[in-house]
Amino acid sequence: MKKYSILSMVLAVLLILPAYGFCEEWQEVIERMENGSINWTKGIIQATGIGAPPEEHYGKPQARPMALRAAHIDAMRNLLEVTQGVAISSSTLVKNFAVTNDVIMAKVSGMIKGAQVVKQEYLSDGTVEVTMQMSLHGGFAQLVLPQEIKQIEPIKSVPSKTITPEAPSVEPSEPSLAVLSKTSEIYTGLVVNAIGLNARPAMSPKIIDENGQEVYGSAFVSREYAVQQGMSGYAKDITAAQSNPRVTNNPLTVKGLKTEGPGNADIVISNADASKLRSASEHLSFMKKCRVMIIVD
């Protein structure tokens, strides 16, 4: 009886944990740093700061506001440090990009000052802990994404002529295998399985074939979509990636062969899989809209 009681308690705990977000966070791609983290699944940068009042103000009314201000300053300093570690591409971090441009650095610092406070905790020893966050997308992405990512105008559809069909002389046959095959080859997104390759997330990753030719990258996307939602989404589970609304209902799933670049952000896929992506003009539409998910460890 005792054995079954313990088993029931374990099952109950496993059912309760998802309600507290444990399982959800476990499946998210989070790059942790000393004083913060980059959540590539949610597109969020977070950092925590701790502040304490000066010793002479302990126990006085102004102690808490002074500790809170110190925590805010510390959180912003740490958020800037985490932000500088964000990978723009497989070869460039934000700090490498910003160090050559004072204007970019000033704008990044300005965004950090406007970051959102998501947690504020007063500790028993008089110190205050503050967590701040900002988005990888929107204004930050507009600032740091490569300038070669241009706005792609929508492709204008040419209306087809109306043709009155003639009455069939024989009974209509079933759709041919060629038609069925053609229909099934229209994909709504791309899922790249890079598990086991030590692939690392980046804001501007590339998918390339075995010959080094780019299959997906900055030249294929419209800046509007890249800024709003990022060039690709990241997941740690193939089911979560395939069911993600980003790639809608019929994504093409391919296996990564290896990574390229010093940051391991670019993924190599087979020439056969690359040809599937290049075979139909319909695929250009979902690539333009950044409907790509990459699965990493």
ABEGO torsion letter per residue (X at the ends): XAAAAAAAAAAAAAAAAAAAGAAAAAABBBBBBAABBBBAAAGBBBBBBBBBBBAAABGBAAAAAAAAAAAAAAAAAAAAAAAAABBABAABBAAAAAAABAAAAAAAAAAAAABBBABBBBBAAGBBBBBBBBBABEAAAAAABBAABBBBBBBBBBBBBBBBBBBBABBBBBBBAAAAAAAAABBAEBBBBABGAGBBBBABBBBBBAAGBBABEAAABBAAAAAAAEABBBBABAAAAAABAAAEABBBBBBBABBBEAAGABBBBBAAAAAAAAABAAAAAAAAAGBBBBBBX
